[in-house]
Amino acid sequence: MGVKGFVEGGIASIIAGCSTHPLDLIKVRMQLQGEAPISAPATVHNLRPALAFHTANHTIHIPAPSVVAHAPPRVGPVAVGVKIIQQEGVAALFSGVSATVLRQTLYSTTRMGLYDMLKQKWTDPDTNIMPLSKKIVAGLIAGGIGAAVGNPADVAMVRMQADGRLPISQRRNYKSVIDAITQMSKSEGVTSLWRGSSLTVNRAMLVTASQLASYDQFKETILEKGLMKDGLGTHVVSSFAAGFVAAIASNPVDVIKTRVMNMKVEPGMAPPYSGAIDCAMKTIKAEGPMALYKGFIPTISRQGPFTVVLFVTLEQVRKMLKDF
């Protein structure tokens, strides 16, 4: 299909991304719950999390690892959404939506188009069937390339979505995705736009392989067994099942990616995390292994509708552009 596959995938991805953006924002906020303060004094900056008690005149930092601190209670997606609306307004649910549009334009358009090209190339012309193993490989390749292209927009989106949870004095206050990318390039260097890129690529490979491959596989199975006809019902069932598979596969990497991208590096101080493995180890040590599945409910709540809107829209766009 060539360029047509990229256009179809891009249109469907942008519509799906914008319509489910509030759920994605809530997911990001939940994934950052329990994370230690962003900055700390030079004497204890290598410790994470550090304990800090604020008084009227000064801050007392207690670096002793033996001190047991009680983490703030974790709240669910509904409570997080309500809190955002109460503290920041309804419009805050769409913080970073410009970055979402750019991300879908770069990342999803690339991955959807490449997957479609590989699918056309690797499908058996006689049986019109593509083995599941090849679908997975196609998803891994398409997802990895798409993520590398779209990483700057991904970093900007995470920061814009997470900005409202920071103290007012520490907020970055990006005006748009272009402003976010410009400020990051000036203050942290161009390489900061690819911060967490290895995580983004790994997550995108998992998501694309599980999402696109499983959608095709579920759809083919339903049609082969005659459970449903090729229509809206089949598309909805197949896409929601694909979204569930993608959420389970990608959530741990997504949590680490969010934290690495959101970390604030102070001049002259070591970054909170030295990399993905360091972030994963510190997260598990401080919050337990299940912390890697933080935000899973909003992830599946977002991944399900996103995948449904994505593939239902894609199928309709394909019908509209069939004669082009």
C-alpha positions in Angstrom: 0.0 0.0 0.0 3.0 2.3 0.3 2.2 5.9 1.4 -1.5 5.0 1.7 -0.8 2.8 4.7 1.1 5.6 6.5 -1.8 8.1 5.8 -4.5 5.7 7.1 -2.5 4.8 10.2 -1.7 8.4 10.9 -5.3 9.6 10.7 -6.5 6.8 12.9 -3.7 7.2 15.4 -4.2 11.0 15.8 -8.0 10.6 16.4 -7.4 7.7 18.9 -4.6 9.6 20.7 -6.6 12.8 21.1 -9.8 11.1 22.2 -8.1 9.1 25.0 -5.5 11.8 26.1 -7.1 12.4 29.5 -6.8 8.7 30.4 -3.2 8.8 29.3 -2.5 11.8 31.5 -4.1 10.1 34.5 -2.0 7.0 33.8 1.2 9.1 33.8 0.3 10.8 37.1 -0.4 7.5 38.7 2.9 6.0 37.5 4.7 8.9 39.3 2.9 8.3 42.6 5.3 7.3 45.4 8.3 8.7 43.5 10.7 10.6 45.8 11.2 14.4 45.5 12.9 15.5 42.3 15.9 17.3 43.9 17.9 17.0 47.0 20.9 18.8 48.6 24.4 17.9 47.3 25.2 16.0 50.5 22.6 13.5 50.0 21.7 13.7 46.3 22.9 10.2 45.6 20.3 8.8 47.8 16.8 8.2 46.4 14.4 8.5 47.9 15.6 11.1 50.5 13.4 12.0 53.4 12.6 15.7 53.9 10.5 17.4 56.6 9.5 21.0 55.9 9.2 23.5 58.7 8.4 27.2 58.6 12.0 28.3 58.4 14.0 25.5 57.1 14.1 22.0 55.7 15.6 19.1 57.6 16.9 16.2 55.4 17.4 12.8 57.0 19.5 10.6 54.7 19.7 7.7 57.2 18.5 4.5 55.4 17.3 3.0 58.6 14.5 5.5 59.1 11.2 4.2 58.0 8.9 6.6 56.1 5.3 6.1 55.4 4.5 6.7 51.8 1.5 8.8 51.0 -1.6 6.7 50.2 -2.0 5.7 46.6 -5.2 6.8 44.9 -7.1 5.3 42.0 -7.7 6.7 38.6 -11.1 8.3 39.4 -9.6 10.1 42.4 -6.6 11.2 40.4 -8.9 12.6 37.7 -11.1 14.4 40.2 -8.0 15.9 42.0 -6.6 17.2 38.7 -9.9 18.9 37.8 -10.2 20.4 41.3 -6.7 21.7 41.5 -5.9 22.5 37.9 -9.2 22.7 36.1 -10.9 20.6 33.4 -8.5 21.9 30.7 -5.6 20.3 32.6 -6.9 16.9 31.5 -5.7 17.9 28.0 -2.3 19.1 29.1 0.3 18.1 26.5 -2.3 17.2 23.9 -0.2 19.1 21.3 2.6 16.7 22.1 0.2 13.8 21.6 -0.7 15.0 18.1 3.0 15.3 17.2 3.8 12.0 18.8 1.1 10.2 16.9 2.1 12.0 13.7 5.7 10.8 14.1 5.6 7.6 16.0 2.3 5.9 15.2 2.2 7.0 11.6 5.6 5.4 11.1 4.9 2.2 13.0 1.4 1.7 11.4 2.8 2.3 7.9 5.8 0.1 8.3 3.8 -2.7 9.8 1.4 -2.5 6.9 4.2 -2.6 4.3 5.8 -5.7 6.0 2.4 -7.3 6.3 1.8 -6.9 2.6 5.3 -8.2 1.8 5.2 -11.2 4.2 1.6 -12.4 3.6 1.4 -15.6 1.7 -0.2 -14.7 -1.7 -1.9 -18.1 -2.1 -3.5 -18.4 1.4 -3.6 -14.7 2.1 -2.3 -15.6 5.6 0.6 -14.2 7.6 2.0 -16.4 10.3 1.8 -15.1 13.9 5.6 -15.2 14.2 6.0 -12.9 11.2 3.3 -10.6 12.6 5.2 -10.3 15.8 8.6 -9.7 14.0 6.9 -7.0 11.8 5.5 -5.3 15.0 8.9 -5.3 16.7 10.6 -3.7 13.7 7.9 -1.2 13.0 7.6 -0.2 16.7 11.3 0.2 17.2 11.7 2.5 14.2 8.6 4.5 15.0 9.7 5.1 18.6 13.1 6.3 17.6 11.5 8.8 15.3 8.9 10.0 17.8 11.0 10.1 21.0 11.3 13.9 21.3 7.5 14.3 21.2 7.2 11.4 23.7 9.5 13.2 26.2 7.7 16.5 25.8 4.3 14.8 26.3 5.4 13.1 29.5 6.8 16.3 30.9 3.7 18.4 30.0 1.4 15.8 31.5 3.4 15.6 34.7 4.0 19.3 35.2 0.9 19.9 37.2 2.0 17.6 40.0 5.2 19.5 40.7 5.4 22.4 43.2 4.7 25.7 41.5 8.4 26.8 41.8 9.6 23.7 40.0 7.1 23.6 37.1 8.4 23.9 33.7 5.3 25.7 32.3 5.7 24.6 28.7 3.4 26.6 26.4 3.3 23.9 23.7 5.2 20.9 22.4 7.4 23.1 20.3 8.2 25.3 23.4 8.9 22.1 25.4 11.3 20.8 22.8 13.0 24.2 22.4 13.5 24.7 26.2 14.8 21.2 26.7 17.3 21.6 23.8 18.6 24.9 25.3 18.7 24.0 29.0 19.6 20.3 28.8 21.1 19.8 25.4 19.6 18.2 22.2 20.4 14.7 23.5 17.8 15.3 26.3 15.2 14.9 23.5 16.2 11.2 23.3 16.3 10.7 27.1 14.8 7.2 27.8 14.9 6.4 24.1 16.0 2.8 24.8 12.9 2.4 27.0 10.7 4.1 24.4 12.0 1.8 21.7 11.6 -1.3 23.9 8.1 -0.3 25.0 7.1 0.5 21.4 8.3 -2.8 20.2 6.3 -4.6 22.8 3.2 -2.5 22.3 3.3 -2.7 18.5 4.1 -6.4 18.4 1.4 -7.3 20.9 -1.2 -4.7 19.7 -1.1 -5.0 15.9 -0.2 -8.7 15.7 -2.8 -9.7 18.3 -5.5 -7.6 16.6 -4.8 -9.3 13.3 -4.7 -12.7 15.0 -7.9 -12.2 17.0 -9.7 -10.9 13.9 -8.6 -13.8 11.7 -9.5 -16.4 14.4 -13.0 -14.9 14.8 -13.7 -14.8 11.1 -12.2 -18.3 10.5 -14.3 -19.9 13.2 -17.4 -18.0 12.0 -18.0 -16.5 15.4 -18.8 -13.1 13.9 -19.0 -11.4 10.5 -16.4 -8.9 9.4 -17.9 -5.8 10.8 -18.0 -3.3 13.7 -18.6 -6.0 16.3 -15.5 -8.0 15.2 -13.4 -4.9 15.1 -14.4 -3.8 18.6 -13.9 -7.3 20.2 -10.5 -7.9 18.4 -9.2 -4.4 19.2 -10.2 -4.5 22.9 -8.5 -7.9 23.3 -5.4 -6.6 21.6 -5.4 -3.6 23.9 -5.5 -5.8 27.0 -2.5 -7.9 25.7 -0.6 -4.7 24.9 -1.2 -3.3 28.4 0.0 -6.4 30.2 3.2 -6.6 28.0 4.1 -2.9 28.2 3.2 -1.5 31.6 6.5 -2.3 33.5 8.5 -0.6 30.7 6.1 2.2 30.6 6.4 3.0 34.3 10.2 3.1 34.1 10.1 5.2 30.8 7.8 7.7 32.5 10.1 8.2 35.5 13.3 8.5 33.5 11.7 11.0 31.0 10.2 13.0 33.8 13.3 13.3 36.0 14.8 16.8 36.5 18.6 17.0 36.3 19.9 19.9 38.3 23.2 21.5 37.2 26.2 20.1 39.0 24.2 17.3 40.5 23.9 13.6 39.6 20.6 12.6 38.0 18.1 10.8 40.1 18.5 7.7 37.9 21.6 6.7 35.9 19.5 4.7 33.5 16.6 2.3 33.0 18.1 -0.5 35.1 19.0 1.9 37.9 15.4 3.3 37.8 13.9 -0.2 37.9 16.0 -1.3 40.8 15.4 1.8 42.9 11.6 1.7 42.1 11.4 -2.0 43.2 13.5 -1.4 46.3 11.6 1.6 47.4 8.1 0.6 46.4 8.1 -3.1 45.8 7.9 -5.1 42.5 4.2 -4.3 41.9 5.2 -0.7 41.5 6.0 -1.6 37.9 2.3 -2.1 37.4 1.4 1.2 38.8 -1.3 2.9 36.7 -2.3 -0.5 35.2 -6.0 0.3 35.6 -5.8 3.6 33.7 -3.4 1.9 31.3 -5.9 -0.7 30.3 -8.7 1.9 30.6 -6.8 4.0 28.1 -5.2 1.2 26.1 -8.6 -0.5 25.6 -10.5 2.5 24.2 -7.4 3.7 22.4 -7.0 0.4 20.6 -10.7 0.2 19.8 -10.8 3.8 18.4 -7.6 3.1 16.6 -8.6 0.0 14.7 -12.3 0.9 14.2 -11.2 4.3 12.8 -8.5 2.5 10.7 -11.0 0.1 9.2 -13.4 3.0 8.3 -10.6 5.1 6.8 -9.5 2.1 4.7 -13.0 1.8 3.3 -13.1 5.6 2.6 -9.7 5.5 0.8 -10.2 2.2 -0.8 -10.5 3.6 -4.3 -7.6 6.0 -4.0 
